[in-house]
Structure formats: C-alpha cells, structure tokens
C-alpha cells in the first residue's frame, strides 16, 4: 500500500533522488522553483529564482542541480551554488526536465519547452567538463536511466509514448550506435514519464495520467504496476535504508479543481514499502 511521504502539494513534483550517504530523499517542485526534502521528520525546502528539476549527488553535502540555464554545484548546508556548465541559457523557451547520473560519473539531462513546445527540447550528457548534445528535437524529455550492467541507457520523449534504448561505450559511457525502441506504449495509451532501474535490471516507469508506476524486465515485458493515490505520477526512486521503498513524485498541474477536491493527494510525494530491490544512485564525478 502506498502512503503519503510528504503532504506538501507540488504543482509539478519531479526528480526524486535518494542520497545514499545522507539516507535522505530530495525532490523538486519544478513550477514552484523549489528543491524539497525532509530532515529529522520535518519538511525543508530551498527556493530558486528559476526552474530546477533534477539532481545527482557529488558528496555528502553537495548536489549537482540542473536548472533552466545550467548545471550547478549546490551546497546543502549553506544553499550556495556555483556554475558547472551552461544549459540552453540563451534559449528562454526551454527549461531542464528529467536527469540522472550515469555509471561513469557523468550526468544526463533533458530539456523541454516551458509549454511543451513540439521538438523544443533535447537530451545532453555532461562528463569530464564536456556537455554534449545527444538527442535533439525532444518535446518532453523523460525516463533517463541506465542498465545495471552498464550496457545501455534508456530515455523517452513522452509525447511519442515510446521508451528508447541506446548502447553505451563501456569505456566512456558515450552512446555507441543508433537508439532503438525498447518499449512501445502507444497501443495502451500510456505516457512514460520518469524512470529508474532496480538491482535486477528491471525498469520502473511512472505513467503520467495512469496513477501508477509500472515495472518491465530488460526485455520490455510487463511485470507489475504499483498504484498511487494521484493521477499524474511523474518519477520514481528507490530509497530507504535497504533501498526497497519506492518513492514517487506527482503533480497537480493541469488538474481541474473538482479533480483535486475528489483526490486531495494529487501533487504529494508517496512511498511504497517493499516494492523491489533498488540500487545505489551513481555518484557525479566532477
């Protein structure tokens, strides 16, 4: 059974990250420009002056944070940030969206139009000082995650309802070859959003509009779905002391007032115990 982990309602909850050294969940409300967490059982947040959406952990007290204009080194204790790389800073149409650290210590980050303008976004990778465009023409970047054996990366343009798979160079982690369709959800009319890979190599995908996170094996076969008390599930993350709790962010964006009144938990952040066995999030190496 899923429980409310944090009852603050997010307009667009996204980017949950379980910090393995702090044993602490961080996530974002993109539209409210906030980084959120709980510390000692109490809610905590940091306010930004632009959209922020995804993070990786650098060390115990430092995160890499993706914003609409760049990648930043963010110090949790002081709230200070230092620029690492510019990200479409000269394009006022776009903002950052989904992102995740890869097994080589790099960081993949997707962008999208602030109003989901068709093809306005892209997916990039930052590694060893190099921010490189990987996939252009993306409308809503999502589902960035990596196979446990490091053989491939997954990603989606949510609008296509197809999750893609691309082989990775084992030495460097850069894509090697063309991407192919890993999972086609068009016949099921499901919208793939954020995703995470568990310790067995299964991919857990939040399905926006379907009130659930669904798990598929590495051949794309459906395994199970976990329901949440919110229509717009946006991104899962494994956490807890043994990495068996599945956290999920959700969103209120675009929902009618009567829908929110009928289901007040829309936009809250959830936890489902003993969902599966997660893996430790990769560290960003700068």
MIVO-306944 format. One record per residue: residue in three letters; x, y, z of N, C-alpha, C in turn. Coordinates in steps of 0.05 Angstrom, whole numbers, plus 5000, padded with zeros to 4 digits. Example, Ala and Ser with C-alpha at 12.3 -4.5 7.8 and 13.67 -1.06 7.14 Angstrom:
# MIVO-306944
Ala526448865156524649105156526449345156
Ser525749555142527349795143525850015157
# end
This chain:
# MIVO-306944
Unk501749765000500050005000501750255000
Unk501150444983502650694982501650885003
Unk503551025016502951215037504051485028
Unk502851705038503851965033506452005050
Unk508652055035511152105049511452395057
Unk510452575039510552865045508052985034
Unk506553135051503853225042503953505030
Unk506253615025506353875010505653814981
Unk503653964971502653914944504454054924
Unk505553904905507254024884505554074859
Unk506054314847504854364821505954164801
Unk508554114803509853914785512253784800
Unk511553584817513653444831515253274811
Unk517853274815519653134796522353074809
Unk523952914796526752874802527452764829
Unk526052564840526852464866529552324866
Unk531152384886533852274888534252184917
Unk534851924921535551834948538551854951
Unk539452024969542252074974543351844991
Unk545151684981545951434995547651495020
Unk548951725021550651785045549051925067
Unk547052075059545352215078542852065086
Unk542251855070539751705074537451895075
Unk537252045053535352265052534352295024
Unk531652345021530452384995530352684989
Unk531152754964530853014954529153004929
Unk527553214925525953224900525253514894
Unk523953564872523453834862520553884858
Unk519654134862517154234850518054424829
Unk518154334804519254494782517954764779
Unk515354764778513855014773514055214796
Unk514455114820514755294843517755364848
Unk519555244831522355314832523655244859
Unk522955004869523854924896525154644895
Unk527254624911528454364919527254294946
Unk526354044949524953964974526253714986
Unk525853695012526853455026525353435053
Unk526053225068525253205096527753145112
Unk528053275135530453235152529453215180
Unk530152995194529152955221526152945223
Unk524952845201522052825201520553085195
Unk522053305190520953565185521353645156
Unk519353785144519653885116521754105114
Unk523154105092525254315087525254365057
Unk525854615050526054675021527954905017
Unk528854924991530455154983529155274959
Unk528955544958527655684937529755784917
Unk529155754891530855854870529456064853
Unk531056214837529856424821529356334792
Unk529656074787529055964761528155674765
Unk527155544744526255264747528655084752
Unk528254904771530254694777528754424776
Unk530154214767528553974761529853704767
Unk532553694769533853434772536453464787
Unk537453254799539853264815541353004815
Unk543953024820545652794826547252864851
Unk548452664864549952724888552952724882
Unk554352924891557252954887558752844911
Unk557852924935558852824960556752854981
Unk557352815006555252815027553753075028
Unk555153295024553953555028553553715003
Unk553953584979553853734954552253584933
Unk550553724920548953614898549753754872
Unk549553614849549453744823546453794817
Unk545754034811542954104806542754214778
Unk540654124763540154224736537854424738
Unk538354654725536354874724535854934694
Unk534155134690533455204663535755344648
Unk537755424662540055554648542755414652
Unk542855204669545455084673545554854693
Unk547954744696548554544717550154694739
Unk549454634764550554774786551554584808
Unk553654664822554454534846553054674869
Unk551354524884549654634905550454524932
Unk551054704951551854624978549454634996
Unk548754405007546354375022546454535048
Unk548654555061548854685087548454985085
Unk549455105063549355395060547355495040
Unk546455315022544655395000546155534978
Unk548755534978550355674958550655504933
Unk550855634909551155484885553355604867
Unk554755434853556855514835556355394807
Unk556755544786556255444759558255224751
Unk557155014738558854804726558854814696
Unk556454844685556154864655553655004648
Unk553655144626551255284616549555084601
Unk546855104605544954924592542755084578
Unk543055124553541055274537540355544550
Unk542355664562541955914577540956144559
Unk541556124533540756334514538056274501
Unk536656064511534055994499531956024521
Unk530456244520528356294541525956114539
Unk525755964517523455784513523655534531
Unk526055434536526455174548527255184577
Unk526954964590527954914618528954624619
Unk530354564641531154284645528754124654
Unk528953864651526853674660528153434673
Unk527953204662528952954674531952934672
Unk533252814692536152774691537052564711
Unk539452454706540452254725543452214720
Unk544952144741547752084739548051804726
Unk550251774710550751514697552951364712
Unk553451104704555450944719558251044716
Unk558851224698561551324694562051584710
Unk560051674724560251934738559352174722
Unk558252114698557152334682554352394691
Unk553052594678550352664684548852724658
Unk546652574655544952614631542652804639
Unk542052994622539953184629538253254604
Unk535653244607533853314585532753594589
Unk532053724567530653974567528053944553
Unk526354154555523754154541522754444541
Unk520854504524519654764524517954804549
Unk517955044559516455104584513455054580
Unk512555064556509755004549509654754531
Unk511654584533511754334517511654394487
Unk513054604479513154664450514354424435
Unk513054334414513954094399516954114390
Unk518453914398521253904389523154114400
Unk522354254420524054474430526254384448
Unk526054144458528054044478530053854466
Unk531753744484533953564476534853414500
Unk536653214495537953074517540953114514
Unk542353174536545253224536546553034557
Unk549153014554550752884575553053064582
Unk553553094609555853234619557853034631
Unk560253044621562352854631565052984627
Unk566552994649569353094648569553364634
Unk567653544642567753814632566453864605
Unk565453654593564353664566561253624567
Unk559753834559556853804556556253764527
Unk555253524520554953444492552053384486
Unk551053484464548353424455548153134445
Unk546252984456545852704448543452664430
Unk541152774438538652734424537253004420
Unk537053104396535653354391532653314386
Unk531153524385528353514376526453364395
Unk526953384421525353254441523153444450
Unk520753344454518553514464518453504494
Unk518353264506518353234536520353014543
Unk522753094552524852904559524252764585
Unk524552504585523952344609525352074608
Unk524951924631525751644633528751594630
Unk530451794635533351754633534251574656
Unk535351334649536451144669538250944654
Unk539550774669541650614658541550324667
Unk542150144648542149854654544149794676
Unk543449594693545349524715547949424705
Unk548049304681550549204670551949424654
Unk550949664654552149904641552049874610
Unk550549684599550649634570549149844555
Unk547149984568545450164552544250374570
Unk543250584557541550784570538750774559
Unk536850854576534050884567533251174568
Unk531451254551530251524553527751524537
Unk526151734540523651764524523152054517
Unk521752094496520252334491517352254497
Unk516352354520513752254530511552274508
Unk511652474491509652514471509552274451
Unk511752144447511751914428510651654440
Unk510451644467509651404482511451164476
Unk513951224469515951014464518351064481
Unk519250854496521750874511523950764493
Unk526150914490528350844473530650714489
Unk532350574474534650444486537050494468
Unk539350564480541750614463544150484477
Unk545750344461548150214472550150424480
Unk551850364501553850544511556650434508
Unk558550604502561350514501562150434529
Unk563150194533563850104560566150254573
Unk567750394557570050544568569250824577
Unk567450954561566951234566564051294573
Unk562151114567559351174572557951334551
Unk559351414530558051564508556451374491
Unk554151454480552551284463554251164440
Unk553650914434555150774413553050654394
Unk552450794372550450694353547850844356
Unk545950744340543250874340541450754361
Unk539650924371537650834390535450674376
Unk534250494392532050324381529750334402
Unk527350254393525050254411525250014430
Unk525250074456525349874477522549794486
Unk520850004488518149954498516150144484
Unk514150024471512250184456509550174471
Unk508750404482506350414499503950554484
Unk504250574458502150714443499450564443
Unk499550304440497050154439495650154466
Unk497250194488496050204515495350494523
Unk495950684505495450964511496651054538
Unk499150964543500451034568502751234562
Unk503151414581505051634577507451584595
Unk509751494585512051444601513351704611
Unk513751714637514951954649517751884661
Unk518251954686520851884697521151594702
Unk523651494703524151204707526651154723
Unk526850924734529250834749529550534745
Unk532050444745532650154742533350034769
Unk532249804775532849674800535249494799
Unk535849354821538349194822538248954804
Unk535948864796535648634777535648724748
Unk535648984743535649084715532949144705
Unk530849124722528149194713527849504713
Unk526249604695525849894693523049954704
Unk522950144722520450234735519850514724
Unk517450534711516750774696514250894707
Unk514351144716511951284723510351334697
Unk507751294699506051324675503951544681
Unk504651784670503152024675500251984666
Unk498352044684495552024678494351754685
Unk496051564694495051294699495251214729
Unk496051404746496151354775497951114783
Unk500151074768501750844775504650864765
Unk506250694777508950634767508950344758
Unk509850294734509850014723512649914719
Unk513049664725515749534722515749354698
Unk517949364683518349194660521149064662
Unk521448824652524048704653525848814630
Unk528348714629530148834609529548744581
Unk527548584577526548514550524048674543
Unk523148844562520749004557518148874564
Unk518348644579515848504587514748624613
Unk512148674613510848784637511048594660
Unk511748694684511948534708509748594728
Unk509448844735507448924755507149224755
Unk504949314767504549604770503849664799
Unk504849884809504249974836502450224834
Unk500150224846498250454844499050664865
Unk498450914858498751134876496251314876
Unk495751444898493251604901493651884888
Unk494451884863494752134848494752064819
Unk493452224803493152164775495852184760
Unk497252394765499652464749502252384763
Unk502852124763505352024774507552114755
Unk509752224766511752344749514552214750
Unk515452114773518051994773518451824798
Unk519551574796520051404818523051414827
Unk523551334851526251294861526251094883
Unk528150914884528450724906530050854928
Unk529250804953530650914975530050765001
Unk530550895023530350755049532950615055
Unk533250535080535850425089536650175073
Unk534750015063535449775047534749805018
Unk533950055010533350114982531049944971
Unk529049884988526749734979524149894978
Unk524350144987521950324986521950474960
Unk519650464946519350614921517950874927
Unk519451094923518251364926517251444898
Unk515251624899514151724873513152004877
Unk514152184860513052464859510652474841
Unk508952674846506552704830506053004825
Unk503953074809503553344801500653424801
Unk500153674807497353794805496953944780
Unk499154004766499054174742496854074723
Unk495054254714493054194694490654054704
Unk490453984730488153844740485954054748
Unk483453984742481254154749480854154780
Unk479554364790479154394818477554164830
Unk475554064814473953844825475453584826
Unk477453554808479153314809480953324834
Unk481953554840483653584864481953544889
Unk479553654889477853624913477053334917
Unk476753184895476052894897478452724906
Unk480752824899483252664905485352864915
Unk485152954940486953164951489853094951
Unk490552844949493352764950494852814924
Unk493452904903494752974878496953184884
Unk499353134874501553314878503353244902
Unk502453064919504052984942506152774934
Unk508052724952510152524946509552274963
Unk509752044950508851794962511251604967
Unk510651404984512551184989511050914990
Unk512250714977511050444977513250254987
Unk512750135010514749965022515049695008
Unk517449585008518049314997517049274969
Unk517549474952516649464924518549294908
Unk521049304914523149154899525849224911
Unk527949134898530649194908531949404890
Unk532249644900533549854885536549824886
Unk537850014872540850024872541650304880
Unk544050334890545050594898545350774874
Unk544451024876544751214854547751274849
Unk548451284824551251344817552051624826
Unk554551644832555651904842556552064817
Unk556052334819557052514798560052574804
Unk561752524785564652584788565352824772
Unk566153034785566853284771569853304768
# end
